[in-house]
C-alpha cells in the first residue's frame, strides 16, 4: 500500500510561482509512474502532468505546458510540481497520484492518490 502526502500549496498572486511536493512511502517508488491532477470546485479532476519511472519522460496538457514542470527524486521518494506564471484559473486542489503501469493515462486510472493540497491564485 503506497501512501502519498502532498506539501507546498498556498496562496500566490497571478504571475507567481509555487512548488508542490509529494512524498511517497510504503512501496517501491521507482516502479511507479507519477502524476499530478487538479480539481476546481464544480469541475472534473484534470490531468496536469506525469513523469515516467526514471524521470526521463514527462507529459503535460496544453493548459500548463511551458509553465509547469514535473520532476522526481527516486532516492527521496518524492515527486515535485514546479508551477510558474500562475493564473487564477490554476486555482484548485492539487493531487499526486501513482500508477503501477508504465503507460501514461490522463484519466483517473491511477492506483494511489494523495489527500490533495490547495493552491489559490489571486488576481
KOLTILO-290452 format. One line per field, with one value per atom (N, C-alpha, C, CB): atom name; x, y, z. Coordinates in Angstrom, 1 decimal, padded with zeros to 4 digits. Glycine has a CB too. Layout:
! residues N
name c(CA ...)
xx c(X ...)
yy c(Y ...)
zz c(Z ...)
//
This chain:
! residues 123
name c(N CA C CB N CA C CB N CA C CB N CA C CB N CA C CB N CA C CB N CA C CB N CA C CB N CA C CB N CA C CB N CA C CB N CA C CB N CA C CB N CA C CB N CA C CB N CA C CB N CA C CB N CA C CB N CA C CB N CA C CB N CA C CB N CA C CB N CA C CB N CA C CB N CA C CB N CA C CB N CA C CB N CA C CB N CA C CB N CA C CB N CA C CB N CA C CB N CA C CB N CA C CB N CA C CB N CA C CB N CA C CB N CA C CB N CA C CB N CA C CB N CA C CB N CA C CB N CA C CB N CA C CB N CA C CB N CA C CB N CA C CB N CA C CB N CA C CB N CA C CB N CA C CB N CA C CB N CA C CB N CA C CB N CA C CB N CA C CB N CA C CB N CA C CB N CA C CB N CA C CB N CA C CB N CA C CB N CA C CB N CA C CB N CA C CB N CA C CB N CA C CB N CA C CB N CA C CB N CA C CB N CA C CB N CA C CB N CA C CB N CA C CB N CA C CB N CA C CB N CA C CB N CA C CB N CA C CB N CA C CB N CA C CB N CA C CB N CA C CB N CA C CB N CA C CB N CA C CB N CA C CB N CA C CB N CA C CB N CA C CB N CA C CB N CA C CB N CA C CB N CA C CB N CA C CB N CA C CB N CA C CB N CA C CB N CA C CB N CA C CB N CA C CB N CA C CB N CA C CB N CA C CB N CA C CB N CA C CB N CA C CB N CA C CB N CA C CB N CA C CB N CA C CB N CA C CB N CA C CB N CA C CB N CA C CB N CA C CB N CA C CB N CA C CB N CA C CB N CA C CB N CA C CB N CA C CB N CA C CB)
xx c(000.9 000.0 000.9 -001.0 000.7 001.5 000.7 001.9 001.4 000.8 001.5 001.0 000.7 001.2 000.7 000.6 001.6 001.3 001.8 001.9 001.0 001.4 001.7 000.2 002.6 003.0 003.2 004.3 003.1 003.5 002.4 004.3 001.2 000.1 000.0 -001.2 -000.7 -000.9 -001.5 000.4 -001.4 -001.9 -000.8 -002.7 -001.0 000.0 -000.7 000.9 000.0 -000.5 -000.4 000.1 -001.2 -001.1 000.3 -002.1 000.9 002.3 003.3 002.6 002.9 003.8 004.2 003.3 005.0 005.4 005.2 006.9 005.1 004.9 005.4 003.4 006.0 006.4 005.7 008.0 005.1 004.4 005.3 003.1 005.3 006.0 005.0 007.1 005.4 004.5 005.5 003.6 005.4 006.3 005.5 006.7 006.2 005.6 006.3 005.8 005.5 006.0 005.2 006.0 005.8 005.1 005.2 003.7 006.0 006.1 007.4 005.0 007.7 008.9 008.6 009.3 009.0 008.6 009.1 009.2 010.3 010.8 010.1 012.3 009.2 008.4 007.1 008.2 006.8 005.5 005.7 004.9 004.8 004.6 003.9 003.8 004.3 003.8 003.1 004.9 002.1 001.3 000.7 000.2 000.4 -000.4 -001.7 000.5 -002.7 -004.0 -004.5 -005.1 -005.5 -006.1 -007.6 -005.5 -008.3 -009.8 -010.2 -010.4 -010.9 -011.5 -013.0 -011.4 -013.6 -014.9 -015.9 -015.4 -016.7 -017.7 -017.2 -018.4 -015.9 -015.3 -014.8 -014.2 -014.5 -013.9 -012.4 -014.2 -011.9 -010.5 -009.7 -010.0 -008.7 -008.0 -006.5 -008.1 -006.1 -004.7 -003.8 -004.5 -002.7 -001.8 -000.4 -001.7 000.1 001.5 001.7 002.6 002.6 003.1 004.5 002.2 005.2 006.6 006.8 007.4 007.7 008.0 008.8 008.7 008.9 009.6 011.0 009.8 011.8 013.1 013.2 014.0 012.1 012.1 012.6 013.0 012.8 013.3 012.2 014.0 010.9 009.8 008.8 009.2 008.3 007.3 006.2 007.9 005.0 003.8 003.0 003.0 002.5 001.7 000.5 002.5 -000.6 -001.6 -001.3 -003.1 -001.9 -001.6 -001.8 -002.4 -002.7 -003.1 -002.0 -004.3 -001.0 000.1 001.5 000.0 001.5 002.8 003.6 002.6 004.8 005.7 005.6 005.3 004.7 004.6 004.8 003.2 004.4 004.6 005.7 003.3 006.4 007.5 007.4 008.9 007.2 007.2 008.6 006.1 009.0 010.3 010.2 011.4 011.1 011.1 012.5 010.4 012.6 013.8 013.5 014.3 014.0 013.6 014.3 014.0 015.5 016.2 015.4 017.6 014.7 013.9 012.5 014.0 012.1 010.8 009.8 010.4 010.1 009.4 009.2 010.0 008.0 007.8 007.4 006.6 007.8 007.6 006.8 009.0 006.1 005.5 005.9 003.9 006.7 007.1 006.2 008.6 005.5 004.5 004.9 003.1 004.9 005.3 004.2 006.7 004.3 003.4 001.9 003.6 001.6 000.3 -000.8 000.4 -001.9 -003.1 -004.2 -003.5 -005.2 -006.4 -007.0 -007.4 -007.0 -007.7 -006.9 -007.9 -005.7 -004.9 -005.4 -003.4 -006.2 -006.7 -007.5 -007.6 -007.1 -007.7 -007.0 -007.5 -007.6 -006.9 -006.0 -007.9 -004.7 -003.8 -003.5 -002.5 -003.6 -003.5 -002.3 -004.7 -001.6 -000.5 -001.1 000.7 -000.6 -001.1 000.0 -002.3 -000.2 000.8 000.2 001.6 000.9 000.3 001.4 -000.2 001.0 002.0 002.3 001.4 001.4 001.7 002.4 000.3 003.2 004.1 003.4 005.3 002.3 001.6 001.0 000.6 001.2 000.6 -000.8 001.4 -001.7 -003.1 -003.4 -004.0 -004.4 -004.7 -006.1 -004.8 -006.6 -007.8 -007.5 -008.7 -008.5 -008.3 -007.8 -009.6 -007.3 -006.8 -005.5 -006.8 -005.4 -004.2 -004.5 -003.6 -003.4 -003.6 -003.7 -002.5 -003.0 -002.9 -003.1 -001.6 -003.7 -003.9 -003.5 -005.3 -003.0 -002.8 -004.1 -001.7 -004.0 -005.2 -005.5 -005.1 -004.5 -004.6 -004.1 -006.1 -003.7 -003.2 -003.8 -001.7 -004.3 -005.0 -004.0 -006.0 -004.2 -003.5 -004.5 -002.6 -004.2 -005.1 -004.3 -005.9 -004.7 -004.0 -004.9 -003.6 -004.5 -005.3 -005.0 -005.0 -006.1 -006.0 -005.6 -007.3)
yy c(-001.2 000.0 001.2 000.0 002.1 003.3 004.5 003.6 005.2 006.4 007.6 006.5 008.6 009.8 011.0 009.9 011.9 013.1 014.3 013.1 015.3 016.5 017.6 016.9 018.5 019.6 020.8 019.4 022.0 023.2 024.0 022.7 023.7 024.5 025.8 023.8 026.7 028.0 029.1 028.5 030.3 031.5 032.2 032.4 032.5 033.2 034.1 032.2 035.2 036.2 035.7 037.5 036.3 036.0 036.3 036.8 035.4 035.5 034.9 037.0 034.5 034.0 032.5 034.2 032.0 030.6 029.9 030.5 028.5 027.7 026.3 027.6 025.6 024.3 023.3 024.2 022.3 021.3 020.1 020.9 019.4 018.2 017.1 018.4 015.9 014.7 013.6 014.2 013.3 012.3 010.9 012.7 009.9 008.6 007.7 008.0 006.7 005.7 004.4 006.2 003.3 002.0 001.2 002.3 001.7 000.9 001.2 001.2 000.6 000.8 002.0 -000.4 003.2 004.4 004.4 005.6 003.9 004.0 003.1 003.6 002.3 001.4 002.0 000.1 003.2 003.9 005.1 004.3 005.1 006.3 007.3 006.1 008.6 009.5 010.7 010.1 011.2 012.3 013.3 011.6 014.4 015.4 015.7 016.7 015.8 016.2 017.4 015.0 018.0 019.1 019.1 020.5 019.7 019.8 021.1 018.6 021.8 023.1 022.8 024.2 023.6 023.4 023.3 024.5 022.2 022.1 021.5 023.4 021.1 020.6 019.2 021.5 018.5 017.2 017.3 016.4 016.2 016.2 016.3 014.9 017.1 017.4 016.9 018.9 016.3 015.8 017.1 014.9 017.1 018.3 017.9 018.9 016.7 016.3 014.9 017.3 014.3 012.9 012.7 011.8 011.8 011.5 010.1 012.3 009.6 008.2 007.7 007.8 006.3 005.8 006.4 004.3 006.5 007.0 008.5 006.4 009.2 010.6 011.1 011.2 010.3 010.7 011.3 009.6 010.9 011.3 012.1 010.2 013.2 014.0 014.3 015.2 014.5 014.7 015.9 013.4 016.8 017.9 018.1 019.1 018.6 019.1 020.5 019.1 021.0 022.3 023.4 022.6 023.2 024.3 024.6 023.8 023.8 024.1 023.9 023.1 023.5 023.2 024.5 022.6 024.5 025.7 026.5 026.5 026.1 026.8 025.9 027.5 024.7 023.7 022.7 023.0 022.2 021.2 020.2 021.9 018.9 017.8 017.2 016.8 016.8 016.1 015.1 017.1 014.3 013.3 013.0 012.0 012.6 012.2 010.8 013.2 009.8 008.4 008.1 007.4 008.7 008.4 009.0 009.0 010.1 010.7 010.3 012.2 009.5 009.0 010.2 008.1 011.2 012.4 012.9 013.5 013.4 014.0 015.4 013.2 016.3 017.7 018.2 018.4 019.4 020.1 021.6 019.9 022.0 023.4 024.2 023.6 025.2 025.9 027.4 025.9 027.9 029.3 030.0 029.4 031.3 032.1 031.7 032.0 031.6 031.1 032.1 030.9 031.5 032.2 031.9 031.9 032.8 032.5 031.1 033.6 030.8 029.5 028.3 029.5 028.5 027.4 027.0 027.7 027.9 027.6 026.3 028.8 025.4 024.1 023.4 023.3 022.2 021.3 020.4 020.4 020.3 019.5 018.2 020.3 017.1 015.8 015.1 015.0 014.3 013.5 012.1 013.5 011.4 010.0 009.1 010.1 007.8 006.8 005.7 006.3 005.3 004.2 003.1 004.8 001.9 000.8 000.5 -000.4 000.8 000.5 001.7 000.3 001.3 002.4 003.3 001.7 002.9 003.7 004.9 002.8 006.1 007.3 007.4 008.5 007.6 007.9 009.2 006.7 009.9 011.2 011.2 012.2 010.0 009.8 009.4 008.7 009.0 008.7 007.3 008.9 006.6 005.2 005.1 004.5 005.6 005.5 004.7 006.9 004.1 003.1 003.8 002.1 004.9 005.6 007.1 005.2 007.7 009.1 009.7 009.5 011.0 011.7 012.4 012.8 013.2 013.8 015.2 014.0 015.7 017.0 018.1 017.2 019.2 020.4 021.6 020.5 022.6 023.7 024.7 024.4 025.1 026.2 027.2 025.7 028.4 029.6 030.7 030.1 031.1 032.2 033.4 031.7 034.4 035.6 036.5 036.4 037.2 038.1 039.5 038.1)
zz c(000.0 000.0 000.0 001.2 -001.0 -001.1 -000.5 -002.6 000.3 000.9 000.2 002.4 -000.2 -000.8 000.0 -002.3 000.3 001.0 000.3 002.5 -000.1 -000.8 000.2 -001.7 -000.2 000.5 -000.4 001.3 000.1 -000.7 -001.2 -001.7 -001.0 -001.5 -000.7 -001.4 -001.3 -000.6 -001.5 -000.1 -001.1 -001.8 -002.5 -000.8 -003.8 -004.6 -005.5 -005.3 -005.9 -006.8 -008.2 -006.6 -009.1 -010.5 -011.0 -011.3 -011.8 -012.3 -011.3 -012.5 -010.2 -009.2 -009.4 -007.8 -008.5 -008.7 -007.3 -009.0 -007.5 -006.3 -006.7 -005.9 -005.7 -005.9 -004.9 -005.7 -005.5 -004.7 -004.6 -005.4 -003.5 -003.3 -002.9 -002.2 -003.3 -002.9 -002.4 -004.1 -001.1 -000.6 -000.5 000.9 -001.0 -001.1 000.0 -002.5 000.4 001.3 001.1 002.8 001.5 001.5 000.3 001.8 -000.7 -001.9 -002.6 -002.9 -003.7 -004.5 -005.4 -005.3 -004.9 -005.6 -007.1 -004.9 -007.3 -008.7 -009.7 -008.6 -009.2 -010.1 -010.4 -009.4 -010.0 -010.2 -011.1 -008.9 -012.1 -012.9 -012.0 -014.2 -011.9 -011.0 -011.8 -010.1 -011.2 -011.9 -010.9 -012.8 -011.5 -010.7 -011.5 -010.6 -010.7 -011.2 -010.3 -011.0 -010.8 -010.0 -010.2 -010.4 -009.2 -009.3 -008.7 -008.6 -009.5 -009.0 -008.6 -010.1 -007.8 -007.4 -008.5 -006.4 -008.5 -009.6 -010.9 -009.8 -010.9 -012.2 -012.0 -012.7 -013.1 -013.0 -012.7 -014.4 -012.2 -011.9 -013.3 -011.1 -013.3 -014.6 -014.5 -014.9 -015.5 -015.6 -015.8 -016.7 -015.0 -015.0 -015.6 -013.7 -015.1 -015.5 -015.1 -014.9 -015.8 -015.5 -015.8 -016.2 -015.1 -015.3 -015.2 -014.2 -016.1 -016.1 -014.9 -017.4 -014.9 -013.7 -013.5 -013.9 -014.5 -014.3 -014.4 -015.3 -014.8 -014.9 -016.2 -013.8 -017.2 -018.5 -019.4 -019.2 -019.1 -020.0 -019.1 -020.7 -019.6 -019.0 -019.9 -018.4 -019.4 -020.2 -019.6 -020.3 -020.4 -019.9 -020.9 -019.8 -020.4 -021.3 -021.8 -020.6 -022.8 -023.3 -022.3 -024.6 -021.4 -020.5 -019.5 -019.7 -019.3 -018.4 -019.0 -017.2 -020.3 -020.9 -021.0 -022.3 -020.7 -020.7 -019.4 -021.8 -018.5 -017.2 -016.0 -017.1 -016.2 -015.1 -015.5 -014.8 -014.5 -014.7 -013.6 -014.6 -014.0 -013.1 -013.0 -013.5 -011.8 -011.7 -010.5 -011.4 -010.4 -009.3 -008.8 -009.7 -007.6 -006.9 -006.3 -005.8 -007.0 -006.6 -005.3 -007.7 -005.0 -003.8 -002.6 -003.8 -002.8 -001.7 -001.8 -001.8 -002.8 -003.0 -003.0 -001.9 -003.8 -003.9 -005.3 -003.0 -005.6 -006.9 -006.7 -007.7 -007.6 -007.5 -008.7 -007.4 -008.4 -009.5 -009.3 -009.5 -010.2 -010.1 -011.0 -010.6 -010.5 -011.2 -011.3 -010.5 -012.5 -012.8 -013.6 -013.5 -013.6 -014.4 -014.0 -015.9 -012.8 -012.3 -012.7 -010.8 -013.0 -013.3 -012.4 -014.8 -012.3 -011.4 -011.8 -011.5 -013.0 -013.4 -013.0 -014.9 -012.5 -011.9 -010.5 -011.9 -009.9 -008.6 -008.5 -008.1 -007.6 -007.5 -006.3 -008.8 -006.0 -005.1 -006.0 -004.3 -005.7 -006.5 -005.8 -006.7 -006.6 -006.1 -006.8 -006.3 -006.0 -006.5 -006.7 -005.5 -007.7 -008.0 -008.5 -009.0 -008.2 -008.6 -009.3 -007.3 -010.4 -011.2 -011.4 -012.6 -011.2 -011.3 -012.7 -010.6 -013.7 -015.1 -015.7 -015.8 -016.7 -017.3 -018.2 -018.0 -018.8 -019.8 -019.1 -020.6 -019.7 -019.1 -019.5 -019.7 -018.6 -018.9 -018.2 -018.3 -018.8 -018.3 -017.6 -019.4 -017.4 -016.7 -015.2 -017.3 -014.5 -013.1 -012.8 -012.3 -013.8 -013.7 -013.0 -015.0 -011.8 -011.0 -009.8 -010.6 -009.2 -008.2 -006.8 -008.2 -006.6 -005.3 -005.5 -004.5 -004.5 -004.5 -003.2 -004.9 -003.2 -002.0 -001.6 -002.2 -000.5 000.0 -000.6 001.5 -001.3 -002.0 -001.2 -002.3 -002.0 -001.3 -002.1 -001.3 -001.4 -002.1 -002.6 -001.1 -003.9 -004.5 -004.9 -005.7 -004.4 -004.8 -005.4 -003.5 -006.6 -007.3 -007.3 -008.7 -006.7 -006.6 -007.8 -005.3 -008.2 -009.4 -009.0 -010.2)
//
